[in-house]
Amino acid sequence: MAKTRKPHQPHPPRKPAAPIDKVGVIVVEAWHAIRNGRDLQSVLAELFKLHAAAARARQHVLATIRVLCRRHVAILRALKAAGKNSIDDEIFCTAARLLTGSMKTDAAEAQSPHVPWRQFLQAEERIRAKPDLVINGGWPEPLAAALLQQFGDEAYTLDEALAQEPPLALRCNTLRGSRQELLARLIRQKLPATASELSATGIVMTEHANVFALSEFTAGWFELQDEASQLVAELLAPAKPGLWIDYCAGAGGKTLAIAALLANRGQIVACDLSARRMQELLRRARRAGAENIQPVVLPKGDPGAAPEIQPYAGKASRVLVDAPCSGSGALRRKPDIRLRFKGDELTRFPQLQLDILNAAAVLCASGGRMVYATCSVLREENEGVVERFVAKGDFEVEPVASILPEPLAKRVATSDGRFMRCLPHIHGTDGFFTAALRKK
């Protein structure tokens, strides 16, 4: 006897998802771009312009991206623990917005009703309760192990500080006027500006402001520069004019600080592998009124072979090597660096840094000073490189405590006084390391 077929029972109509809002659109597009290797700052500049995002929306976007970059492993685990295995960019970004508070649970359920968001939040809370630099910090295992070995339990405090949004730091360009004059100008415009504690030319904005729209920026009164980065120029002092070389100048932040320190006296040779960055340096120099800078584009592969640099061999009284590094100390400003960590930074960067130091050392005159700087918190890129370099015998470490003013040295010098180390959870700056090396 043939079975009678049951009448087709239609599924209940699925509630349509709520449309994604502007913050969500920008976050999803930015997350997709930086996971594919794009630089976060350039991506956000494009997206904010395209979507005409208001200041409040921008803050929500930045907060969400920070959480995504730092806690992407934890978010993935929490979603899977809640039973969600098929995860696209929109779900990932909604999860991060829940964690920042820029989206409420009801709104997330309306937008993605097929995701158990309340179970996700419970799972995320359990994961967060366990200190883990790999899961909750987004560090690859080799870097997490190096941090724990170097800092112990302080590594967790450091990681938390590196996840926070940094203050807006300005360096007053003393070629245009004094810090007090610039402060007075900013305060007259009711801007939240105060003198920084460490740098003699630094100003900190206690609230964010669009400083690029100020006439003082257009007139070259200041540059945006982290306070620890500003201190590097002070280690090149005393400011006697002569030949100074910025061997890894980039777009010229420290080059311009040197020009101001020298009050446009002497000669500064600014070197970089990128012609585009050299053009940007010249543009900034014109705005700042820096007139003693000569740009040199170095050839890739063998920078020391550049004919433009060879006449300076053995003649520079000061050489700055702001070396390429992992950027582990700059995560507050560039949270997307976490996504680019591969785990080989502990070997790849130290060798590159040592090679650059050896190439730059040829330019330094006898008795001259070479300053080595990184925005890394990792010992392998800092003390480790310096120790290998001075082992050759041509240079010796000059204790920074003997160069910097005593009150400043007490705050930023390592316990033995040899190096400068700034850390976000101690100094409120980016993570920065600097060593002064004297050529015998």
Residue, then its C-alpha position, 0 to 999 in steps of 0.5 A: m500500500a502506497k504511503t500517503r505523503k504529508p502535505h508540504q509544511p512551509h518553513p516560517p518566514r525568516k525575519p529579514a536582517a536589519p540593514i548594516d549601518k555606516v559604522g558597520v559598513i566602514v568596519v567591514e570594508a576596513w577589516h577586509a582590506i587590512r587582512n589582505g595586507r593594506d595599511l590601516q591609516s590609508v584604508l581609513a582615510e579612503l573610507f572616511k572620505l568615501h562614506a563622509a563619516a562623522a567624528r563620532a562614527r570615526q571613533h566607533v570605527l577605530a575602537t572596533i578595529r583595535v579590538l579586531c586586531r588585538r582579539h581576533v583569535a579570541i573572537l573566533r574562539a568565542l563565536k565557535a564556542a557559541g556554536k557559530n562555525s560559518i563566520d563572515d566578515e560582517i559577523f566578525c565585525t558585529a562581534a567586535r562592536l558588541l565588545t566595544g559597546s558601539m552596538k547593543t545585543d538587540a541590534a546585533e540580533a536584529q542584524s544577524p538573527h542566526v547568530p547566538w549573540r548572548q552565548f557569544l558574549q558569555a563565551e568571550e567573557r570566559i576567554r577574556a578571564k584567562p591572561d593569554l598573549v596569544i589568544n587575548g593579545g593577538w601575538p604569535e607564540p614566539l613573540a608572546a614567549a619573548l615578551l613574557q621572558q623579558f617582562g614577566d607578568e608586566a607583559y600583560t600590563l604592557d599589552e593592555a597599554l598597547a591596546q589603548e588609543p594614544p593621546l595626540a602628541l605634537r612637537c613644536n617646531t622651534l624654527r617658527g616659535s617657542r612651545q609657550e607661544l604655540l601653547a598660547r595660540l592653541i589655548r586662545q582657540k579653546l583647544p585642550a593643549t598642555a605641555s608634555e612631561l618628557s619632551a621640552t618641545g612636546i605638547v599633548m592634546t588631552e582631547h582629540a581635535n582636527v589639528f590639520a585644519l589649524s592655520e598653525f599646522t599649515a604655517g609649520w608650527f608643529e608636527l605630529q610626533d610621539e613624545a618618545s620619538q621626540l626625545v631621540a633628537e635630544l640624544l644627538a645633542p649637544a647641538k653643534p653644527g656640522l655634518w649630521i646624517d639621518y640614515c633611515a629618514g623615512a618621511g622625515g619626522k626626526t630629520l625635521a626635529i634635528a633641523a629645529l635643534l640645529a636652528n638651521r645651522g650645519q648640514i643634514v643629509a637625509c637618506d632613504l630607499s624611497a624616492r616618494r618618502m624623500q619628496e614628502l620630507l622636502r614638502r614637510a621641510r618647506r612647511a617647517g622652514a627647514e633649510n639645511i636638509q639634503p635628501v639622498v635616495l639610497p639604492k636598494g640592495d647596497p645602500g653604502a654604494a650610493p655615490e651621493i653618500q660616499p663623500y661623507a664617509g668618516k665625516a659625520s659628527r652625528v649619525l641617526v639610525d632609526a632602524p626598520c623594526s617589528g613596530s611592536g612599540a607602536l601598536r597604539r597608533k598602528p593596531d594592524i601591525r598585530l595582523r602582520f606579525k609572522g613570528d620570525e621578527l626575532t631573527r629577521f629584524p635583528q639581522l637587518q638592523l645590524d646590517i644597517l648599523n654596520a653600513a651607517a657606521v662608515l659615515c661616522a667620524s672618529g669621536g662622533r656619535m651614532v644614535y640607534a633607535t627602534c619603536s620596538v619593545l623586544r630586547e632582541e631588536n634593541e639591546g641584542v643588536v647593540e651588543r652584537f654591534v659594539a662587540k666588533g670594537d669600533f664603537e662603545v656605548e655612551p650611557v644616555a644618563s650622561i647625555l640627557p638632563e638628570p631629571l629626564a634621565k631618571r625617568v627614561a634611562t634603563s636601570d644601568g643608565r646605558f639606554m633609553r627605554c620608554l613604555p606606554h604603561i609607564h611613560g604614556t608614550d609609544g614603546f621606544f628604545t634608543a642607544a648612543l654609540r661613540k666611535k672610538 
